[in-house]
Amino acid sequence: MASADSSNTALREPVFLGDYSFNTGKLKQFSWLDYVIFAGILLVSAGIGLYHAIKDRKNKSLDNFLLAGRNMNPFPVALSLLASFMSAITLLGTPAEMYNYSTMYLWIGVGYFFVIAGAAHIYIPIFYNLGVTSAYEYLEKRFSRGVRTAASMTFVLQMTLYMAIVLYAPSLALNAVTGFTLWGSVISVGIVCTLYTAFGGMKAVLWTDSFQVIMMVASLLAILIKGDLVVGGIGQAWDSLNRTKRLDFTDFSVDPSVRHSVWALTVGGYFTWVSIFGVNQAQVQRAVTCPTLKKAQYAIWLNFPGLCIILYLCCFIGIYMAAFYENCDPVKPGLVTDTNQMIPMFVMDVLGDIIGLPGLFVAGLFSGALSTISSGLNSISACVLEDIVRTYCSNNLRESRARILSQVFALIFGLICLGLTFVAAQLGSILQAALSLFGMIGGPLLGLFSLGMFFPWANKWGAYAGLFGSLILMFWIGVGASVVKPPNEQALRFTNNCNLSAFSLDALMSMNKTTTTVVDDTVPAYGLYTLSYMWYSLTAVLACIVIGLAVSFITGAVKAKEIDPKLMCPLFDVIFPFSFLPESIRKPLRLGVQYKSQTEKSETLPNGHNLKENEKGQTLSNGHSLTDKPQDLDIKIIVTKSSEERLDNIANGRPTGHSDIGHACYTNILATSISSESLQKYDTPL
């Protein structure tokens, strides 16, 4: 493991200006067009945010700012869901993973299908049907306000650290290919992203994410196509992998210390990624912007092909990169400080002669960073506002003031993210660091939600114990592993065919302003410290559930019949939806929770309330009949001359397209069943 000399700064200065070409022995540098393309991506992203800020300047609604009015098309929502966590870490870290180790990482794509299925049909429906803004509102309804706050602040910590890693990764790449100062790129990109998120709101985030996904895929395709041509095709690349012992798909070891086995990547990977797509606030908040649950699920399913496309593009780029540098590893001569800089070097080597394409690559990298950071800032501001300010300070906060506070929180956490980039520089492999973070913090949060949704006996004391117990365990394992550094076998690397002339090597190394020394700073690993980081999430979930249930039974378990079924998930009914299991088996598997009859169909409104098909036009959820006087009802309906059409839209969960009745009724109706004919009895002219 390489460790920096005491004179080494925390954030590395440029290793060299431009990028060294192993084909020519000369330096390649960014052209003016590359800089224009890179600047253009920042300007377009900022422009989209500015456009939505101006367009919606008269709409001071917090719902519009945080949830885009809950009326977004599934396609941009799907692209935003994809962009939020397929960041620059994926674009840099996945090819580096293939270069350092082997092709085993390709197995993680198998788990994506089950991740999407679990998120779309197990977790998201509960959040959507409750009509939440913050996912942690569920925890208050299920356990207590304190549990909600603890989980929300845990998420804020997780997301802030993750955003710092995401911001550091492309800045390191830009530094490698251009010599542009690391802090300069960190600050410029961080400021642009913070501003358009703070002022543009959710609509700006969704549409910029959509644009940025396109940029990411375009840059990856350009690298893949040119890499294939340079290497001589996939056959040549495959032969190279075999020679360097990178070609491996058959590690079926059940040993949890094996870094990447089939089981670690598929089963362990499922829990890592479902903690993101199923219960992470950034993803939940995007899903509930859709007008109906079916459209939200459709948006989530659209992620599956997108996830696979980006994953396998990155993996095959890593395969071509490994073949290209088979006989000339850039790390050993010290031309790059770590393998996270390998992709930008590869880009300059194979695309450097084509003006504009290196700029497209860097633009794609920063698109990944911008999309993730904007999603993170938007979700953090929602959590702080809903889970802290409105919960403890002022529940009756005016919409306009709440929106301003959300913007302020986005700005504050954007600045904090910039400062924490210092920490990200110390983490080594950015891909492993990010996935470890999701295991150490996201895993306990997934365990907490699973404890609440699947086990009716869990109480608030069990929730506290499960969350904090699993967090302590995972930080013990994660921090211990970072100190112990369990050894991992890497692929063979050679330098026998590097085109390093004495002049070019001296010129390159003279520009290196840091001194590095290769030392063995590992100590013998033992116990839980050898656990593969891919098992972190599953370990955290199991720990949270076991501890939570034990404490719940000790302190007085909740009676299953008394719990609100809307807060629970009938897991086996979801897994076996077509009556594969007879009712005699299904009933005990519901653990005593009194779920609604499966024959009672319901339609979900965007605010989370349901319209029962067999009760429409009969009763309200508060027990009143529609024949009661308007003043006796818990709601007040204002109807215009065109009320019939709009009320029909409301009753069927469709947007009204009109601000007066649309917003007053569409998002605030408290009835579980209602009909436009009955409502017309209470027409009141404006």
N, C-alpha and C positions, 0 to 999 in steps of 0.2 A: 504493500500500500504506500503510495507516495504521500509524504507530508511536507508541508511548506517549511522553509527555513524561518527562523525568528524574524528575519527582516521582511518576510513576505507579508503583504497587505491582505486584509480579509477578502476584499474583492480584487481579483487579479487584474493587473494592468494588461494592455494588449501584448500578446505573445509575439505577434508579428503583424506587419502591415500588409493587408491583402492576404492572399492564400498561396501557399507554395504548391507548385505543380510537380508531381513526380514524373510526369511525362517529359517535360521540357527542362526541369531544373531551374525554372524562373518563377518569379512572383506574378500572381494574377490579382488584379484589383477591381473594385467596383467601378463601373462606368457611370457617366452622368445619367444615363437612362435608368440604371439600377436604382440610383438615389431618387429619381423622379417617381418610379413605381412604388418604392417604399414609402415616400412621403405621401403619395396619392392614397394609399390604403388608410393612413391616419386621417387625411383630410376627408375622405368619403365617410369614414366611421363617425368623425366629428360632425360632418354635415347632416347625416341621418338623425343624429341626436338633436342637432339644432333645429332641423325641420319639424320634428315632433314636439319639441319644446315650444316653437312658435305656433304650430297648428293647434295644440291643445292648451294654449295659454289662458283661454277663458274657462276651461274646464278644470276647476280646482278640486275635483273629486279625488279622494285618496284611492278609491277603488280603481279609478282610471290610471292613476300613477303606478300603483303596485301590481294591478291585475289586468291592465289594459281593458277595463270595463267588462271583463269576463266574456268577451265576444270575439275572440281571435280565431282565425282560420287554422285548422290543424297543421297545415303544411309549414308555415313559418314557426309554429310552436315546436314541431318535430325537429326542424333544423336547429332551433335554439337549444332544445334538449340535447341534441347531438353535440353541438359546439361547446356546451357548458363544461364538459369533462373530457372531450377529445381535444386537448389543448396542445400547446407547444411542447409539453412534456411528452405527449404521445409521439409527436413528429420527430423529436430529438431522441427521446429515451428508447423507443421501440427499436429503431435501427441499431442503436448502440447495444441494446440487449442481444440482438442477433449477432453482432460483431464480436461481442465479448464472450458469449456463451454458446448457445446452440439454437436449433430450430424448434425446440420444445415449446417455446412461447406461443407458437401458432395454435396450440391446443386451447388457449384461453377463449378463442372465438366460439368454441363449442358451447361454452357456458352462457354466451350472450343470449341465446334463444330462451333459455330458462329464466335468465335475469329479466328480460322484457315481459315474459309471461307472468312472472311473479309480481313485478311492479304494476302491470296494467290490470291484473285481475284479483290481486290479494290486498295490496296496500293502498294504491291510489283511490279505488272506489270508496273506501272509508273516509279519506280526507275530503273527497269531492262531495259526498253526500252530507257531510257535516257543514259544508259551505265555509271552510276555514280560509283565512289569509295566511296565518302562520301554522305550519304543521304541528307546532307544539301546543296549539290550542286543544288538540286531541288529548294531550297528556293531562291538562287541567280537568277536562270532562271525565276522563277515566280514573285519574288518581287525585291530584291536588294542584293548586297553584304553584306551590314550591317545586314540585317535580317538573312542571312546565318550565319554570325559570331556570332550574339547574340544567335541563337538557338544552334549552335555547342558548344559554351562555357557552355550553360545551360545543355546540355547533358553530357559534361565532368564533371561538378559538380555532376550531378545525379549519374553517373556511379562510380565516385571515392568514394562517400559516400556509395553507395550500396556495392562496393567491400570490404570496411572496415567492414561492417556488416557481409558479407559473410565469411570473414577471421576470424572474432571474434567468430562466432558461433561454428565451429568445435573445435577451440582451447579451448573454454570453456568446451566442452564435453570431450576432451582429458584430460584436467585438472581434470575433475570430476572423470573419471574412472581410472586414472593412478597416479594422483598427479604430473604429469609432469608440470613444470612451464608454466603458460599461455604465458608469453613473449617468452619462448623458442620455443613453437609450432608455435606461430604467426610468428616469425622471420624465422624459418626454412622453413615452408611451403611457406611463402611469397617470400623468396629468390629463392627457387626452381622454383616456378611458373613464377616469373619475368624473370629468366634466360632462361627457355626453350621457353617462348613467345618471348622474345627479339631476340633470335638468330635463333629459328626455323621457325618463321613466321606463316602464316595462315595454311600451311599444317601441321605443328607440332600441332597447336591448334586443328584443325579438327580431327586428328587421336588420339591425347591424350583425347579429349572430348569423342570420340567413346569408347575408352578403359574405361574411367571413368564412363560412363553411365552403362556399363556392371557391373562394381564393385558396383555401387549404387544399382542396381536392385538385384544383388546377396545378398548383405547385408540385404536389406529389406525383401527378401524372407526368409532368414534364421531366422530373428527375428519373422516374421509373423507365420511361421510354428511352431517354438518352443513355441511362445506365445499361439497359439491355443491349443497345447497339454497341456501346464501348466494350462491354465484357464479352460479347459474342453469343448472347442468348442464354436462356435459362439452363440449358444443358451444360454449358461451360461453367456457369455459376454453381450448379449442383455438384459437378466434379470437384470444384475448388473446396466446397464445404466438406466433402468427404475426405479430402486430403488433410484438411486442418481440424478434423474431428468436430466439426460444427453440425453435421447432419445427424440428427437424432430425433426420432418420434416415438420411441418404444420404452421410455422409462416409466414403467407401471408400478414403481416402488410405493409401498404403503408407509415407508419411513417418513414421519413428518419433518425430519431434518433435511430431507432432500429438497433443494431449493425449488426446482421446477420439475415435478413429476406430473403425470397425466391427471392424477387425482387432485393434486395441489392446484393445478391451473383450472380444472373444470369445477370441482366441488368448492374448493377454497375461493376460486375466482368468482363463483356465483355469489357467495356471501359478501365478497368485497364490492362487487358491482351493484348488487341489489340494495346495499346500504346507500348507494348513490341514487339510483333510479327509483327506489321504492319509498325512502323516508327522508332523503336529503331535502332541506327547505328549498334550495335553488330549483330542484326538479319538480317538487310538489307545486311550488308557486307557478311554474310554467304550465303544468298540466291543468290547473284549475282556471286558467285564462280561457279555456275552450267553453263554448256555450252549453254543451251537454257532456255527460259522462262518456257516451259512446265515441264522441269526437276526441275526447281526451285520451281514451284508450287507443283510438286510431293513430293519434299523434305519437304515442309511445311506441306502438308497433312499427311505425315508419322508421324508428331509430334502428331497428335490427339490421336491415340492409346497409344503412349508413355506417353503423359501428363496424360491420364486417368489412366494408369497402375500405375505410380508413385504416383499420387494423392491418389488413393484408397488403395494402399499398405500402405501409410503413415497414412491414416485415420483409417484403420482397426487395424494397430499397436497401434494407440492411443486408440481405443476401447478396445483392449485386455489389454493395460496398465491401463486404468481406472478400468477395472474389477479386475485386479491383486492387485491393491492398494486400492480397495474399502473400506476396513476397516483399512487402515494404510497409510494415506497421508504423504509422506516424507517431505513435505514443512513445516507443522506445528511444528514438533520437531526440525526443523532447520537443517536437514541432507543435504538438498540442498538449495542453496540460491535463486533459482528461478526455475520455471517449465521448462525452457529451458534445464535444466540438468536432467530432468526426464527420457528421453529416454536412455541416457547412464547408469543410475541407473537400469532401467528395463532390459537393455541388460546384465549387469553383474549379475542381479538376475536370469534371465532365461537361459542365455548362458554361465555364468561364469564358469560352471563346464566342459564345452567343450573347450579344449585348441585350440586356434586359431580363434574361432568365434567372440569373442570380438574384436580381431584385425581386422577381416574382416569388422565388423561394423564401426570401427573408420576409416579404409581405405576407406569405402564407403562414409563416411561423408566428408573426406578430398578430395575425388574424386569430390564430388559436389562443394566444394570450389575451387579446382584447375581449374575446367572447367569454372566456372563463372569468376574467376579472369583473366584467360588467355584470354577469349573472351573479357572481358572489356578492358584489356591493349591493345590488338590488335586493337580494335575499337577506343580507345582514341588516339592511335598513328596515326591512319589513319585520324582522324578528325583534330588533331593539324597540321599535315603535309599538308593536302589538304586545310583546311579551314583557316589556319593562315599563315603558311610558304609560300606555293605556291601562295596563294591569295594576300598576302601583301608584301612578301619579295622577292621571286625569283620564277617566273613562269617557268623559263627555267632551273631549277635545274637538274643536271645530275642524271641519274637513280641510279648509285652507291652511290652518296652522299645522295640522298633522302632516300635510304634504310638505310644507316647508321643513319640518323636523326630519322627515325622511330624506330630503335632499341634503340637509346638514349632516346626518349620520353617514350618508354615502360619501360625502367629502371627507369626513373625519377618518373613516376606515380606509379610504383610499390613501390617505397620508400615512396611516399606520402600516399599511401594506408596503408602501415604499420603504419605510424604515426597516421592516422585517426582512427585506431582501438581503441584508447583511447575514441573517441566520441561514438563508437558503444557500448562500455561497459555501457553507461548511458541510453540506449534506452528501456529497459524493454523487452516486448514481441518482439522477433526478427521478427516473421512473420508479425505482425501488423506494426512494424516499416518499414519493407521492402515495404509492399503494400502501406502504407501511403506515402512513398517516391515516389513511382511510380505515385501516385495520385497527389501529390503536385508539382512534376517537370515533370514527364512523361505526365500527363494530359494536361498541357498547350502546350507541344510540339505536342501532338496528335491534339489538337485544332488548332494549327498553320498550320499543314499539311492539316488538313481537310478544313480549311478556304481557303487554296490555291487550293486544288483539286476539291472542290465541289461548290465554289462560285466565278464565274468569275469576279464579280464586285470588289473584294477585291484588294486594292492597298498596297504599302509598308508601308504607314502610318497606315493603318488599321492593318497590320501584326505586326508592332511594338507595337501598343496600345493593341492589343489582347493578344500578348505574355506576355508583362510586366504587363498588368492589371490582367490577370488570375494568373500569378505567385504571385503577391502581395496578391490577394484574398486568394489563397490556402495556402500561408505561414501564413497569418493572421489566417485562420481557423485551420491549423495544429498545429502551435505553441501555439495558444490559447487553443486548446483542450489538448495539453500536459501539460499545466499549470493548467487548470481547472480540468482535469481528470474526465470526465463524468462517473458516476457509472455504472457498468455492473454487472448483476447478474451472479454469477458463480455457478457451480455444487456443490452439497453437498459433504463434505469431513469428514472422520472420522479417529480417531487414536486409537480406542478401541481394536484393535487386533494386535498392533505392538509388535514384539518380541525384545524388548529393555531391555536387562538386565542392571543392574546398572553399571557393569564393562564395557560392550561394549559401552553404551551411554557416560560414562565419557571419555573413550578412544577416541571415535569419536569426542566429542566436544572439547577435549583438543587440538586436531590438528587444530581446527578452529582458524585461526589467525586474524579473523575479528570479530567485534562486530556489531550486527544488532539490531535495535529497530523497533518494529512495531508501526507505528503511522498513524493516519488518516490525510493525507495531501491533501485531496480533498476539494474543495469549491463548492458551488452550481453552477451547469452548466446552461447555458442559451444560447439562440439564435443559431447561426451557429456552436458554439463550440460543440454542441451535435450531429452534423451531423456524421453519420457513416462513417468510413474511406473508406468503400467500394463505397461510392458515390463521393469520391474526384475527380476521373478522369472525370466522366460525368459532374460534376459541373465545372471543369476547362475547358472542351471542350465547353460547352455552353457559359461560360463567355468569352472565347477567340473569339468565332464566333460572339456573339452579339456585343461585344465591337469593334471587328475588322470591322464588316459590318457598324456599326454606324459611325465610324471614316472614313471609306472609302467613304461613301456617302457624308459626310460633306466636305472632302478634294478633292473629284472628283473621282467617281467610274470609274473603267476600263470598256471599252465597250466590251461586250461579243464577238462580231464578230472579234475583233482585237486580241484576245488572242490565243496563240499557243495551239491547241487542244491536243498536246502531253503532256501538263502540266496539263490537266484536266481529271477528271474521269466521264464518263457518268453513274452516279450511278444507275439510274433506268434500263438502258440497262444491267448492270452487275447483278442487283438483279433479273431482269426478262429476262433471256437470251433467252428464247424460244418463243418469240413473244406472251407472255401472254397479253401484252398491245398493242393495235393497234398503228400504226405510228402517227395517229392524236393526240394521248395522249402522246406518247414518245417525239415528237418534242418539245412541250413547256416545258417538264421536263428536256430537255437538256439546258435550260436557255439561249438559243441564241448562244451557242458555236457551231462552224462549224466543227463537227466531220466528219471524212472520212466516205464515204458510206460503209454501212455494207457489201456490195457485193464485196468491194475491199479487198480481203484476202491478208495478208502479213505474212511473216515469219521473226521472230526476230533473229538477230545475237547476239552472246555473247557481242559485244560491244554496243548493244542497237540500231543499225541501222536496218531498215527493207528492205526486198526484196518484192516488190509487184508482185504478181503472174501474173497480167495482163499487166505488164510493163517491165518484165525482158528482158534485152538486148536492151532496147530502149534509155532511158535517164538517166543522172546522176543528183544527187540532186542539183548540182550547175548550172544546166541549160545547160551544154554542151552535145552534142551528142557524141555517141561513135565513130562517124566518124571523130571527131575533131582530130587534131594532139596531140600527147602525151604531148608536152610542153604547150599546152593550157589548159590541165586538172589540177584540184586541187590535183590530186593524181598521183603517179608514181608506176607502177606495174613492178616488176622484176620477170621474169618467167624462170624456168629451163626446161630441156627436159621433165620432168614428170609434166609439168604445167597443162595439161588438167585435170588430176585426182585431183590435189590439188585445182585448181581453182573451180572445181565442188564442192569440199568440202566447200570452202569458200562461194560460192554462196548459199549453202544449210545449212550454219550455223554449219558445222561439223569441228572438229579439224583436222588440217593437219598432226600433228605429226612431223612437220619439222620446225626447228627454223628460217631458213632464210625467206622463203616466208610466213611460218605460222605466224610468229610474225609481219612481216612487213605489210602483207595484212590483215590477219585474225582479227587483233585488230584495224586497222587504216583505213579501207576502208570507204570512205565518201559517196559512192554511195548508194542511196536508192534502186536502181534496177540495176542489172548487170548480165551478163552471161559469162561463160567461153569461148564460141565461139567468142564473141565480143572482149574479152580481149586478145585473141591470136593474134589479129591484131597488138598488140604492144609488141610482144615478144622481149625481149632484153637479149642476152646471158650474163651470169655472167662473 
